Amino acid sequence: MPKKPIKETIHAKGIDIGIYTNDFQNEFISLTDIAKYRSDDPNATICNWMRNRDTLEFLGLWETLHNPDFKPLEFEGFRSQAGLNAFTMSPSKWINNVSAIGIVSKSGRYGGTYAHSDIAFEFASWISAEFKLYIIKDYQRIKTDENSRLSLNWNLNREISKLNYRIHTDAIKENLIPPELTKEQIAYTYANEADMLNVALFGITAKQWSEMNPDKKGNMRDDANLNQLLVLSNMESYNAVLIEQGKAQSDRLVLLRDLAVKQMKTMESLTMTGLAMLTKKEDDQ
């Protein structure tokens, strides 16, 4: 089932411009709203822009770079006709003939023609260089706000995880490390306990993650998402309790794995419920 779009609005010189994303990576901006800056007939404005040879070449290059199902032969046919008086182009004609993904047509309350942000900014340049700057300025505001929220939440959960890890390591020191162990053995025990949590939550050890991700900086916990970090902090606290109870590591691994599965499912359910409520609230406005 496709994810329901998350919608935002760009405000530029008195024009509200819709923007949505399904995956928080590829964002689509309303060409229909952008075209309203120039004309009361936005569809005609979009079609005029698309029949331009330079526009078609840009759209074709974008699809070539991002769309494995793009149809180059059909595109060449359009490009050979571009510039002729009789040549016409529309979003639906482009999408249907070359299997384009960079431009989409939406129906319903939030209907209209949308395009990937790369393409939308190119269209805005054609409409007005000044207007494009206003669009980019407010778009950057939205991205800054979004990144600030994500950064705050991520750092908060990372600090919670670090605090619980201190509780966890103190429990190991007091209950699992006899005085006669060497420093090397103590270090190995710490690493072993940390990797037990890694295996319980991520399914792999820290070393395995590093071997699988040689180009990434930091460690597997730095690469974790918000839900994983929150569950990890709970696992660390729970493991400290299990250690206090004297349970063997093999038994704790099973219990911690069960905890991780249950809490990740709960976190996913809460996340989807929250998004559904947010989307419903926006639709009711």
N, C-alpha and C positions, 0 to 999 in steps of 0.2 A: 504494500500500500504506500503510495507516495506521501511524503511529508507535507503537511499543510504549510503554505507560505507564511513567513513572518514579514509583516509589512512595516515600513517607515515612510516618512514624508520629508522631502527636501523642500525648503522654502527659498525661492530665488526671485527677487524683484516683484513680489506680489503674486507669483505663480506657485501653486502647490504641485509638486511633482512626485508621483508615487514611485516607490522603490520596494522591491521584495526579494527575498532569498529563500531557498529551500534547504540549503546546506551551510549557510554562513560563510561560504567561500565565493560562490558565483552570485553576483547581485545584478538584478535586472531593473532598469530604469525606464519609466514611461516616456516613449517618444511622443505619444499623443499629447501628454501634458507639456512637454518641451515645445512642441509645435504650436501650442496655443499662444506662445509669446509673439509669434509672427502672424498668425492667421486664425480666423474663425472656422476654417475648414482644415483641421489638423491632418486628416487622412490624405487630402490632396497634397498638402505640404510634404508629407512623408513620401508619397509616391513620386513627387517631383525630385526629391533628393535621391531616391533609389534608382531612378532612370539615368542618373549621371554616371559617366564612365569611371571617373575617379572613385566614386562611391562603390560601384560594383567591384572594382578591383580590390578595394579595401575590404569589403565584405567577403570576397572570395578568398583573400589571403587569411583573414581571421578564421574562416571555416576550415581552411586547409591545415592551419596550426592546431585547431582545437577539436575538430569533428572528424572522426575516422570514417563516418558514413557519408561524408560530403561527396557529391557527384560532380567531378571536374568536367566531364564532357558536356553536361547540361549547362554548367557555368560558362564554358567557352562559347556556347551558342549565344548566351545572353551578352557576353562581352563583345562579340562580333557585331551585335546589333546596337549596342549602346551608342548614343549620340545621334542616331537616325531620328527624324521627325516622327516617324510612325511607331517608334519603340515605346512601350509602356512597361512599367514595373510596379508591383504592389507587394506588401508583406506576405500575403497568402500565396501569391504567384512564386515568390522567391522561396518560401518555406516548402511548398509542395513539390517544386521542380528539382531543387538541389538538396533536399533533406536538411535544410539549415537548422541550426540550434541556437545561433546567436541572436536571432530575432524571433519573438513569439507573439501570437495573438491570443488575448484572453477575453472571455465573455463574462457577463454578470456585472455585479456592482462595481468591481474594480477592473472592468474590461478596458480594452484598448490594445495598442501595439507597444510592446516592451522590447528592450534590447539589452544585451550584456553591457555592463558599464563601459567597457572599451569602445563599443560601437555607439553607445548613447552619447559619450563625450565627443565623438567625431561628428555626430549629428548636431550636437549643440554648437560646435564650431561653425558649421555651415549656417545655422540659424543666426548666431551672433556671437562673436568672440567675447564681447563684454558679458553677455548672458551666461556663456559657458563658465566664466570665472566665478560668477555668483553661484552657479550650480556646484562647482567644485568646492567652493568655500564652505557651503552648508553640508555638502557630502562629507567633507573632512571633519566637520563638527560632529556629525553622526558617528563616524568611525572612531573619533577620539573618545567620545562618550562610551561607545561600546567597548573599546579596548580598556578604558579605565575601569569599567565595571568588571570585566573579565579578570583584569590584573589584580584588582582588589580582592575578588573572591578567591582567585588562585593563591595569592600570597597569604590570605587569611588561613585557608585550609593547609597550606604548606607549613605555616608556623604552628598550627594545631598538631600536625603530624610530627614536627620536630619536638614539641613539648611532650607528647605521648611517647616518643621514642626514648626520651630521657628516662621516663618512668619505666619503660620497658627494659632498658639497659641496666638500670639500677636493680631491677628484680633479678636479672641474669647474674649480676655481680654478687648479690646477696644469697642466691639460692642454687645457682648452677656451677659456680666456679670455686672448687675447693682450694684452700691456701697452697697446697703442694703443686698446683699447676704452674708451668713456666709462663713467662710473658707471651711467648709465641702461641702456646696453647690457649691462653686467655683470649688473645686476638682472634684465633681460629673459632673459638666458641661464639664470640660476638658475631663474626661474619656468618657463621652457620645459622644462628638464630635469625639474623636479618634475611638471609636467603630463604629460610623456611617461610617467612611472611611473604617474600617475593613469589615463591612457588605457589603458596596458598591463594594469592590474589591475582598474580600475572601469569602463572603457569610456567615460568622460567626463572633461572637464577640471574643475578646481576651480571655474572660473566657471560652467560649465554646471550643476554640482551646486548651487551657491549659488542660481542662478536657478530650479532645480527645487524647492529646499527653502528658501523665503524665511523660514519661521517657525522654522527650527532654528538653535540657537546653535553656535558653533564652526565647524569645517570638515569636509570629507568624511572626513578621516582620524580625526577625533574620533568620527565616526559609524560607523566601521568595526567589524566584529566581530573576535573574537580571532584566527581563522584568517587573515583578511585582513591584520591587523597583522603577524603573524608572517611571512607570505609577503612583505609589503611590505619588511620589514627585510632579508630575503634578497635581494630584487630590488635594493635600494639597494647592498648589498655587491657583487652581481654586476655592476651597472651601473658601479660604480667600476673593476672589473677590465676591463670592456669599453672604458671610456674610456682606461685606461692602455694598452690594446692599439691605440688609435687608430681604432677602428671608428666609422663614420658613425652619426649618430643614427637614420637610417631603418633601418639594419641592426640596431642595438641594440634598437629598438622591437619588431622581429619576434622576436628572441631572448628578450627580456624577457617578451613575451606568451606565448611557448611555455613559459617557466619558470613563469609565474603559473598557467597552465592546469594543468600537470602537478602543481605543488605544492598547488593548491587541491583537486584530485582526491585527492591523497594525504592531505591533512589531513582531508577529508570521510570517506575510508575509515577512517582511524585513529580519528576521532571515533565513527563508527558501531560500529566494533569494540569500542572502550572501553565504549560504552553497553551493547552486547550482553553483554559480560563482567560488567559491573556488575549488569545485570538478572538474569543467570543465577545470580550469586552470591547475590543477594537471594532468588531463587526456591528455591535449595537450602537456605536457612536454615530 
